[in-house]
Amino acid sequence: MGRMRTWSLTAVGVNLLLGIPGIVPVWLLWYFASNWPLAALGLTQREPTENDGALPVLMAMVPVLVVSALLWWLANRPLRRRTELASRLYWPLSLLATLLPSFVLMAVL
């Protein structure tokens, strides 16, 4: 196996591993979206016990999203330089590999 191909497989593995704790920010985004904007459009129903408003959720969600995105970017930046994939292909595939554990969890539950 070539050295560049090894780095590409390493990048996929790193992104899959990052996707496991990445389930938390995906869940937070869904919780916010389903309780406020999508509920306002009538596409979902609000959680009946949610009466604090959006501010506490945003105060918890924003730092988690920022830290998660920063860690993802810092882990992928050096890997991108070592792979043979073009940037326009590497970044979407890395994002998809990171979201794969969340998609699997959604399918199972």
C-alpha positions, 0 to 999 in steps of 0.5 A: 500500500502506498504512503499516500493511501495509508494517510487517506485511510488514517484520515478516514479512521481519525474522522470516524473516531472523532464522530463518536464524541461528535454525536453530542453536538449533532444531538444538541443541534437537533434538540435546538432545531426541533424545539424552536425553529422547526416547532415554530414551522409546525414540522415538529412538536416541542418537548412538553417539559421544555419551558426555559426558552432557547437561551440556556440551550444556546449557552450550553450548545455554542461552546460545545459546537465551537470546541468540537469544530475546532478539534475537528479542524485541528485534527484534519488540517495536518492530515489533509496535507498528507493525503492524495485527495484534493481539498474539494473532495477531502473536506466533504468526505471527512465531514461525512465520515465524522457524521457517520456514527451519528447517522448509524445511531439514528438508524438504530434508534 
